[in-house]
């Protein structure tokens, strides 16, 4: 992941840890996260989504730059039914050095 944008590296470094301000600071106030077909719009909705999501560990298996953003493929493991889940894609779009504005998590 050395060629991966720093903000995305920080996302994966922080996402597997208990909720903390540094993780939420990665997102713009009006960011949108889509996970399991549900859209979470705005930082308060993202905080609520994280409260209801179990902590997982990430094994990055691929990183691809596309015209629509950066796609990171990972295997996630944790305390949830069906663990581990391989081939989960994290599609980062509309991000810059400081904040993520759109993230879609789906197979």
Buried (B, 14 or more C-beta within 10 A) or exposed (E): EEEBBEBBBBBBEBBBEEBEEEBBEBBBEEBBBBBEEEEBEBBEBBBEBBEEBEEBBBEBEEBEEEEEBBBBBBBBBBEEEEEBBEEBBBBBBBBEEEBBBBBBBEE
